[in-house]
Amino acid sequence: MIYSTHKRLMLRSERVFSRALRITTGMLILDILKVLAIQNMDTLPLNMIKGMSKIYEGSIILCSGTVLIYLMANILKKEAYNDLNKTTLAVLLAEIVLAAVHTTHIDPRGFSYGPAINVGYVIVGVNFLVTLFFLIKNIEKVERRRRFGILLWIAMWVALVLTQRYVPHIMLSSLAVALGVLILFVLLEKPESKLDKEYGCFNYFALLNYLDEMLEIKAPIHLMSVSLKSSGTLTGAALYKEASHALSVMERIPGVWVFRGIGQDFIAIARTKEAIDDLGKELEREAALIPYISKLARFVRSDNCSIFNNAVEVLSFLSFAKTCDNEKSRIFTTNDSLVEAYHNRKQLEIELNNALIENRIETFIQPIYSVHDKRISSGEALARIRTRDGKILMPSDFIPVAEQNGSISELGYKIFEQTCEFISKNMDLLDYIEINLSVVQCEDEGLSQKLIEIMDRYHVPPQKINLEITETASIVTKQKLLKNMERMLEHGVTFSLDDFGKGESNLMYMVDMPVSIVKLDFDMSKSYFKNDKAKYVVNAVEGMSHGLNMKLVAEGIETEEELRAMEKQRVDYIQGYYFSRPLPQDEFVDFEQNYNANRDMEAGNEKEDPIEKFRPA
């Protein structure tokens, strides 16, 4: 009764447990009726008492087989489970008949004995052995708590049944079954274990189980995610109040299950599109009533989740969809193109992980021209992935993926090591090479030690390394980066401020950070040739950079006209496709040696232009 009054999803394991609970209840009722009948055997027909005893024994056999069905409920797929369920029930029926055809004797003390009972003991023992065999065979697929609960149930049952076998007047079989069901209830099937303690909705564990089962049976899945922005003014008691309000709105709609996601995310799932339509209208209505609060929540809807393979994929797609939410409408609805973009991203993630494992990460180098020396004096190391079929993947494809899945740090260290190896083999080729540091690397307190160890391993002089950093909004990250920069500067490494002019560039970065080079972003360099405002900005940056004793690099220079304009602007270094695209290391060596050997070549000279073949078509 207690179990049936709680909120439940009625997943497969819950349905099997509910069946076991009903069978156990029936068995206990039969046991009581059997004992009462034996106590009144003087007034009741003996065959009726024997019949009740055999029915009771049949319920014991049925319970012993239910353990196997419960074990396999979370292991097998739908079709395989249905086949096992039907086969097991047919075998149990045959076992019940086999025990029933043997004779039973009644002891006035309240128990039965004889061939039928002995056969029953053997059948229950065989059923337990079969269950143990399946448990051992699928040991890796069974979670530890479920494994422990089933083993404890079987051990307790065997101990109590054997006791009753040799001391028959102590009737323990029913107690063994009841205690086993109680163990499963406490360990695995307690409804509270699937509810969120803070808000009372279903928890994240229940969400995973529910989605997995719905996907397995190919049921339609429509969901709505409500994410509260738990920052700024919406914190503490105010956050709890609004989360509870959002939850109450979601639970008003019939046919909708509500789950707690990660943090302050709530996910409503329905098997009909109409239910999610109704939920969307209700959320819109509530948002209109409280417009201020509605700005602190974002709604993401998806009606195409049934195409995924498991719950983790669904939730991963939902997280991806949130990053694509442009917040132009109150409810962001996913579509097929977004699903395709997600799958493309997953393929890139797989490609990136495989490339890291299989050493298919390559370091290309783009030449950097010194205006003062009129030669290629340095270069920037840039990551590339070479696919198994020889194609090259660009950073714009895989860097965002690496930043999101956490592999950006490993990628960064691999590029740094490859660059150090290149320098060690070409020590006199360049003054230095610029290498990008990711934000994740900057947050690593052991960054400087790791980089110095790599440099020492390849005997690279520190002045050959220039590390590029970008502006970060995090004060903690900035503090950690400054400590790393201090140690690296003491070692002799220099730093560049990359992507200056992109996004919300902070001039204080030029003041606070010990950088020796400022790199104008590609877009800023291009804007210089399009409007006068950008020219004033670049002119101001040039003045500040040189006033602070810093060098200035212009990225994205693609034509001779742009080159001449930047030379007049007193830019120190030029980087861009005018000189060359990023090159594989061997090609870069050929290019640098060829170009610098012919740096005095005039534009009208009959000799071949040494950089022409390295420009993009």
Stockholm file with secondary structure:
# STOCKHOLM 1.0

chainA/1-617         MIYSTHKRLMLRSERVFSRALRITTGMLILDILKVLAIQNMDTLPLNMIKGMSKIYEGSIILCSGTVLIYLMANILKKEAYNDLNKTTLAVLLAEIVLAAVHTTHIDPRGFSYGPAINVGYVIVGVNFLVTLFFLIKNIEKVERRRRFGILLWIAMWVALVLTQRYVPHIMLSSLAVALGVLILFVLLEKPESKLDKEYGCFNYFALLNYLDEMLEIKAPIHLMSVSLKSSGTLTGAALYKEASHALSVMERIPGVWVFRGIGQDFIAIARTKEAIDDLGKELEREAALIPYISKLARFVRSDNCSIFNNAVEVLSFLSFAKTCDNEKSRIFTTNDSLVEAYHNRKQLEIELNNALIENRIETFIQPIYSVHDKRISSGEALARIRTRDGKILMPSDFIPVAEQNGSISELGYKIFEQTCEFISKNMDLLDYIEINLSVVQCEDEGLSQKLIEIMDRYHVPPQKINLEITETASIVTKQKLLKNMERMLEHGVTFSLDDFGKGESNLMYMVDMPVSIVKLDFDMSKSYFKNDKAKYVVNAVEGMSHGLNMKLVAEGIETEEELRAMEKQRVDYIQGYYFSRPLPQDEFVDFEQNYNANRDMEAGNEKEDPIEKFRPA
#=GR chainA/1-617 SS CHHHHSCCCCCHHHHHHHHHHHHHHHHHHHHHHHHHHHHTTTTSCHHHHHHHHHHHHHHHHHHHHHHHHHHHTTTSCHHHHHHHHHHHHHHHHHHHHHHHTSCCEEETTTEEESHHHHHHHHHHHHHHHHHHHHHHHTGGGSCHHHHHHHHHHHHHHHHHHHHHHHSTTSCCHHHHHHHHHHHHIIIIICGGGGBCTTTSSBCHHHHHHHHHHHHHTTCCCEEEEEEECCSTTCCHHHHHHHHHHHHHHHTTSTTEEEEECSTTEEEEEESSHHHHHHHHHHHHHHHHHSHHHHTTEEEEEESCGGGSSSHHHHHHHHHHHHHTCCCSSSEEECCHHHHHHHHHHHHHHHHHHHHHHTTCEEEEEEEEEETTTTEEEEEEEEEEEECTTSCEECHHHHHHHHHHHTCHHHHHHHHHHHHHHHHHHSTTTCSEEEEECCHHHHTCTTHHHHHHHHHHHTTCCGGGEEEEECCCSCHHHHHHHHHHHHHHHHHTCEEEEEEETSSSCCTHHHHHSCCSEEEECHHHHHHHTTCHHHHHHHHHHHHHHHHTTCEEEECCCCSHHHHHHHHHTTCSEEESTTTCCCBCHHHHHHHHHHHHHTTTCCTTCSSCCTTGGGSCC
#=GC SS_cons         CHHHHSCCCCCHHHHHHHHHHHHHHHHHHHHHHHHHHHHTTTTSCHHHHHHHHHHHHHHHHHHHHHHHHHHHTTTSCHHHHHHHHHHHHHHHHHHHHHHHTSCCEEETTTEEESHHHHHHHHHHHHHHHHHHHHHHHTGGGSCHHHHHHHHHHHHHHHHHHHHHHHSTTSCCHHHHHHHHHHHHIIIIICGGGGBCTTTSSBCHHHHHHHHHHHHHTTCCCEEEEEEECCSTTCCHHHHHHHHHHHHHHHTTSTTEEEEECSTTEEEEEESSHHHHHHHHHHHHHHHHHSHHHHTTEEEEEESCGGGSSSHHHHHHHHHHHHHTCCCSSSEEECCHHHHHHHHHHHHHHHHHHHHHHTTCEEEEEEEEEETTTTEEEEEEEEEEEECTTSCEECHHHHHHHHHHHTCHHHHHHHHHHHHHHHHHHSTTTCSEEEEECCHHHHTCTTHHHHHHHHHHHTTCCGGGEEEEECCCSCHHHHHHHHHHHHHHHHHTCEEEEEEETSSSCCTHHHHHSCCSEEEECHHHHHHHTTCHHHHHHHHHHHHHHHHTTCEEEECCCCSHHHHHHHHHTTCSEEESTTTCCCBCHHHHHHHHHHHHHTTTCCTTCSSCCTTGGGSCC
//
